[in-house]
Structures are given as C-alpha cells and as structure tokens.
Amino acid sequence: MIKVAINGYGTIGKRVADAVNCQKDMEVVGVTKTKPDFEAKLAVKKGYKLYAAIPERLKVFEDAGIKVEGTIEDLIEKADVVIDCSPNKVGAENKAKYYEKAGIKAIFQGGEKKDVAEVSFNALSNYDMAKGKKFVRVVSCNTTGLTRLLYLIKENFGIKKVRATMIRRVVDPKEDKKGLVNGIMPNPVKLPSHHGPDVQTVLDVNITTTAFKVPTTLMHVHSINIELESDAKNEDVIAVLENEPRIMLVSEEEGFTSTTKVIEYARECRMRYDIFENVVWRDSISIVDGELYVTQAIHQEAIVVPENVDAIRAMFELAERDESMKITNESLGIC
C-alpha cells in the first residue's frame, strides 16, 4: 500500500486526494493547507488528516479551532510519495526545501517548469518513462488534453503537422478576485503559445499552438487541425476515439451545444461535475484533403487527476500502463 501525501488541498489537490482514496493499492495519509479556510474544514470533515503547509502558520490553525496533526515536514515522514498541488512555482520551492531533503518521491503539476522533474508525464503517451523515477511532472490540463488526442491520432494515422488554438477559461470557478469581465485576451500575444512545446515534452510531434483567454470559468476549448500521414475517413478516427475510455464523444444532436451543457451533464453523474475525459464533439471530426479537424473541451479542474494516480503506479512500478489505466478508469467511473 503506497502512502500518499497531498501538499495543497485546493482545486486539484482535493480531487487527487479523493481519487487516490478510491484506489486499493494506495492511501492518503494526510493533506496540507496554508490557511484555516473552509477547504481545510472540509478536509477534516471528510476524514483526511490535516497538516500545515507552512510550518510557521501552525498556530493560526490552532487559533481557528481546526485540528492539525503537524506540519508538512511531519506529513512527509509518514508518506512514500508527495503529490504537490501547490500554486505555480511553489512546487519547485517545496522540492528544494522539503522533498530532496527528506529523500522522498514527488509528483508535480503542469504549472511547474519541466526541469522540476526527471520526466513530464502523460499516462497514454509515455507511462514507461516514469517507471522508477523519483520526481515526475504531470503536464497541464491543456497539454494533457492535447497529448491524449494526438497520441491516438499519431499511433493510428501518423502526423505531419498540428496546429491548435486554445480558447482558455480565464480562471477556475472559485477564483473571485481576478479574471476578464468583458474581453478576449490573446495569451500570449507573441506566438506560439507554450502548449506546443509542453506537448513535445511527452510526445514527439510537430505542433504549433496559439491561445486566447475568454470570460468563462467552466472549461477550455481546443480547435485542432492535424495533417495526417496516411489516408483516413471520418469514421476511422471516430472508431479510434470511441475505443479510448479517456475520450468522451458527444454530439450536438444529443444536446451538447456548448460547454455549459457538458458541465450540466456531468453534474448529474459525477462528484463536483468532474470530467476526467477529453470531451470531443463527434460532429466536429472531419477530414478535408488529408487534414483532420477536431474540436474538444477540457475540464481544467479534473482532467489531470487520473494522470496523477497513474504516475504513482509508474514511479513505484506497481503495474504496466494498460493495467494501471484500467484500474484508475474503473475506480473513477471513466468508461
């Protein structure tokens, strides 16, 4: 049984904690928070042992009447691996400050630079590269969504070139202090965006990406154009995507006319309306003169969750790729 510490019980951390708790070969031994807010209280209510992410703030929790077991350093002593779900750049600081010092394995999120880890990770495309590694970085939500789709296309049809535009949610739903109100922001203005190079850390593919922020909080949308190496028909691509559980095919005919409808669907069948899959519009799949066009939506709060679970199995060599993904899928209701 692998003992897992979650450093940062926020948007990603709380989802990863619940996912790990669903596995039979691993358990959550504790989670951390930087302040005694409602999420800290919910963590304790759900039965997670709570630790102070910043040791100097231990008394702040005690003064707020929230029971803590100790500090992040105390938690690390009880764990085999830490999943760092801290804000961008904090993970790298934690690595130098805590993880290397303690000699413990750690998984970082896509907000960190690739150099924070020995390998950037996506379960479908490079599971084996994470085997036995000490430090692994699960790539970002957009990169995860791109990589899953492109891996399947590359393996089945070959890829000459990819051009993709990211239409990005401006912030996560709970972020009420920042974000666009009425505008569209090229992000970055200077092209290409970072998403293409990030995909290339886990998948060898010729890709150029652009990105825009828009005033929504629900999901990202990708408009993707792929030059194929081999001849294919629309139905060939659909068949490949239908065979992968981490791809969810939807259609306008079923009522999926926007990301709001996708989220409404998920509210009926998933905790927190979490969508771990790429949501691909079947209607958008079209091949014209050897080029494939696809539109997909990415739930930024949840898509990397199964990747974190699979990364643990790879690092500890508990299972091969297909076995690990199957176990993870079944435990999270991905089918």
C-alpha positions in Angstrom: 0.0 0.0 0.0 1.6 3.3 -1.1 1.2 6.1 1.4 0.4 9.3 -0.4 0.7 12.9 1.0 -1.2 15.7 -0.8 0.6 19.0 -0.4 -2.1 21.6 -1.3 -5.7 20.7 -0.7 -7.2 23.1 -3.3 -8.8 22.8 -6.7 -6.6 19.9 -7.9 -5.4 18.6 -4.6 -8.8 17.7 -3.2 -9.7 15.9 -6.4 -6.5 14.0 -6.4 -7.0 13.1 -2.7 -10.4 11.6 -3.4 -9.1 9.7 -6.5 -6.2 8.2 -4.5 -8.7 7.2 -1.8 -10.6 5.2 -4.4 -7.5 3.0 -5.2 -6.9 -0.3 -3.5 -3.1 -0.1 -3.7 -2.6 3.4 -2.2 -4.0 5.6 0.6 -3.9 9.3 1.6 -2.0 9.7 4.8 -2.6 13.4 5.0 -3.2 16.7 3.2 -2.0 20.3 3.7 -3.4 23.7 3.7 -1.8 27.1 4.0 -4.7 28.7 5.9 -7.7 27.6 8.0 -10.4 28.2 5.4 -13.5 26.3 4.5 -11.5 23.8 2.4 -9.3 23.0 5.5 -12.5 22.4 7.5 -13.9 20.2 4.7 -10.8 18.1 4.6 -11.1 17.3 8.3 -14.8 16.6 7.9 -14.1 14.1 5.2 -11.6 12.3 7.4 -8.3 13.5 6.0 -5.6 14.2 8.5 -4.7 17.9 8.1 -1.2 19.4 8.2 0.1 23.0 7.9 1.8 23.5 4.6 3.7 26.4 6.1 5.2 25.4 9.4 5.2 28.9 10.8 1.4 29.0 10.5 0.7 26.1 12.7 -0.6 28.3 15.5 -3.0 30.0 13.0 -4.9 26.7 12.6 -4.9 26.1 16.3 -6.3 29.6 17.0 -9.0 29.0 14.4 -10.1 25.8 16.2 -9.1 23.5 13.4 -7.2 20.3 14.5 -3.9 19.8 12.7 -1.6 16.8 13.0 1.6 18.8 12.5 3.5 20.4 9.6 4.3 19.4 6.1 7.6 18.0 7.4 5.7 15.7 9.8 3.5 14.6 7.0 6.4 13.7 4.7 7.8 11.4 7.4 4.6 9.3 7.1 4.5 9.1 3.3 6.1 7.3 0.4 5.3 10.0 -2.1 4.1 13.6 -2.1 1.7 14.9 -4.8 2.5 18.6 -4.9 -0.7 20.5 -5.8 0.7 23.9 -4.7 0.3 27.1 -6.8 2.6 27.6 -9.8 6.3 27.8 -8.9 5.7 26.9 -5.2 6.2 23.2 -6.1 9.8 23.9 -7.2 10.4 25.7 -3.9 9.0 22.7 -2.0 11.2 20.3 -3.8 14.4 22.1 -2.7 13.1 22.9 0.8 11.4 19.6 1.7 11.4 16.7 -0.8 15.1 16.5 -1.7 16.0 17.0 1.9 13.7 14.1 3.0 14.7 11.9 0.1 11.0 11.3 -0.8 9.5 10.8 -4.3 7.3 13.7 -5.5 4.8 14.4 -8.3 4.4 18.0 -9.5 1.7 19.6 -11.6 1.9 21.3 -15.0 2.3 24.8 -13.6 5.9 24.0 -12.8 8.7 24.2 -15.3 9.7 20.8 -16.9 13.1 21.0 -15.2 11.5 20.4 -11.8 11.2 16.7 -12.6 13.1 13.9 -14.3 10.2 13.4 -16.7 7.0 15.1 -17.8 4.2 12.6 -17.8 1.1 11.6 -19.6 -0.2 8.0 -19.0 -1.1 7.2 -22.6 1.9 8.5 -24.3 4.9 7.9 -22.0 3.9 5.8 -19.0 7.1 3.7 -19.1 9.4 6.8 -18.9 8.1 7.4 -15.3 8.9 3.9 -14.1 11.2 4.1 -11.0 11.6 7.8 -11.2 11.9 10.0 -8.1 10.4 13.2 -9.5 7.7 13.3 -12.1 5.7 16.3 -13.5 2.1 15.6 -14.7 1.6 18.1 -17.6 -1.0 20.8 -17.5 -4.7 20.4 -18.3 -4.4 21.7 -21.8 -1.3 19.7 -22.5 -2.9 16.5 -21.1 -5.9 17.0 -23.4 -3.8 17.7 -26.5 -1.4 14.8 -25.8 -4.1 12.2 -25.3 -5.8 13.1 -28.6 -2.6 13.5 -30.6 -1.1 10.2 -29.3 -4.1 8.3 -30.6 -4.0 10.0 -33.9 -0.3 9.6 -34.3 -0.3 5.9 -33.4 -3.1 5.1 -35.8 -2.7 7.5 -38.7 0.6 9.3 -38.3 1.0 13.1 -38.0 2.8 15.5 -40.3 1.9 18.8 -38.5 -0.5 20.0 -35.8 -2.0 23.5 -35.5 -4.1 24.1 -32.4 -5.9 27.1 -30.9 -6.6 27.1 -27.2 -9.7 29.0 -26.1 -9.0 29.1 -22.4 -11.2 29.7 -19.4 -9.8 32.8 -17.7 -9.8 31.4 -14.1 -11.2 28.5 -12.1 -14.8 28.9 -10.8 -13.8 29.7 -7.3 -11.3 32.5 -8.2 -13.4 35.6 -7.5 -10.6 38.1 -7.3 -9.3 38.0 -10.8 -10.3 37.4 -14.4 -11.7 39.0 -17.6 -15.1 40.5 -17.3 -15.7 41.6 -20.9 -13.0 40.9 -23.4 -10.9 38.3 -25.3 -7.2 38.2 -24.4 -4.5 36.8 -26.7 -2.5 34.8 -24.2 0.3 35.1 -25.2 0.2 37.9 -27.7 3.6 36.7 -29.1 3.2 33.4 -30.8 3.4 30.4 -30.4 1.9 29.7 -27.0 3.7 27.4 -24.5 1.3 24.5 -25.1 3.0 23.1 -28.1 6.5 22.9 -26.6 4.9 21.4 -23.5 3.2 18.6 -25.6 6.7 17.9 -27.0 8.0 17.1 -23.5 5.9 13.9 -23.6 5.1 13.3 -27.3 7.3 13.6 -30.4 5.1 15.7 -32.7 5.3 18.7 -34.9 2.9 21.2 -33.3 2.3 24.9 -33.2 -0.3 26.4 -30.8 -2.0 29.7 -30.1 -4.1 30.6 -27.1 -6.8 33.1 -26.1 -8.4 33.8 -22.7 -12.2 34.3 -22.7 -14.5 35.3 -19.8 -15.7 31.9 -18.8 -14.7 29.7 -15.9 -16.1 26.3 -16.9 -13.8 24.6 -19.5 -11.2 25.1 -22.2 -12.0 24.5 -25.8 -9.4 23.4 -28.4 -9.8 23.8 -32.2 -7.3 21.4 -33.7 -6.1 20.9 -37.3 -3.9 17.8 -38.0 -2.1 17.0 -41.2 -2.2 13.2 -41.4 0.5 10.9 -42.8 -2.0 8.2 -44.0 -5.4 8.2 -45.6 -8.3 8.0 -43.2 -12.0 8.6 -43.2 -14.1 10.4 -40.5 -15.4 7.1 -39.3 -11.9 5.7 -38.9 -11.0 8.5 -36.5 -14.3 8.1 -34.6 -13.7 4.4 -34.2 -10.2 5.1 -32.6 -11.5 7.7 -30.2 -14.5 5.6 -29.2 -12.2 2.8 -28.2 -10.3 5.0 -25.6 -12.1 5.5 -22.3 -10.4 8.8 -21.6 -12.1 10.3 -24.7 -15.8 11.2 -24.4 -17.6 11.6 -27.7 -20.6 13.9 -27.6 -22.8 15.5 -30.3 -25.0 18.5 -30.9 -27.9 16.1 -31.6 -27.6 14.8 -28.0 -27.9 18.4 -26.8 -24.2 19.1 -26.2 -24.3 22.6 -27.8 -21.8 24.2 -25.5 -19.5 23.7 -22.5 -22.4 24.6 -20.2 -24.3 21.6 -21.5 -21.3 19.4 -20.9 -21.0 20.6 -17.4 -24.7 20.2 -16.8 -24.4 16.6 -17.9 -21.5 16.0 -15.6 -23.4 17.5 -12.7 -25.9 14.6 -13.0 -23.4 11.8 -12.9 -20.1 12.9 -11.3 -19.0 14.3 -8.0 -18.2 18.0 -8.3 -19.2 17.6 -12.0 -15.6 16.3 -12.6 -14.9 15.4 -16.2 -11.7 13.4 -16.4 -12.0 12.7 -20.2 -11.4 14.8 -23.3 -14.8 15.9 -24.5 -14.7 15.6 -28.3 -17.6 16.7 -30.5 -18.3 13.9 -32.8 -19.8 16.3 -35.3 -16.5 18.3 -35.5 -14.4 15.3 -36.7 -13.9 16.0 -40.3 -11.1 15.1 -42.8 -10.6 17.5 -45.7 -7.8 17.0 -48.2 -5.8 14.8 -45.8 -6.3 17.2 -42.8 -8.2 16.3 -39.7 -10.3 18.9 -37.9 -11.4 18.3 -34.3 -13.0 20.4 -31.5 -12.7 19.3 -27.9 -13.4 20.6 -24.5 -11.2 20.2 -21.4 -12.3 20.4 -17.8 -9.3 22.1 -16.3 -10.2 21.2 -12.7 -10.3 17.4 -13.3 -8.6 16.1 -16.4 -5.1 15.7 -14.8 -6.5 13.7 -11.8 -6.2 10.2 -13.3 -2.8 11.0 -14.6 -1.6 11.7 -11.0 -2.9 8.3 -9.9 -1.2 6.5 -12.9 2.0 8.4 -12.2 2.2 6.9 -8.7 1.9 3.3 -10.1 4.6 4.0 -12.7 7.0 5.5 -10.2 6.6 2.5 -7.9 6.4 0.1 -10.8 3.1 -1.3 -9.4 1.5 -2.0 -12.8 2.0 -1.7 -16.5 0.3 1.1 -18.4 -2.8 -0.6 -19.6 -3.4 -2.3 -16.3 -2.9 0.9 -14.3 -5.2 3.0 -16.6 -7.9 0.3 -16.4 -7.8 0.3 -12.6 -7.9 4.1 -12.5 -10.7 4.3 -15.0 -12.9 1.9 -13.2 -12.3 3.5 -9.8 -13.3 7.0 -11.2 -16.2 5.9 -13.4 -14.4 6.5 -16.6 -15.8 4.2 -19.2 
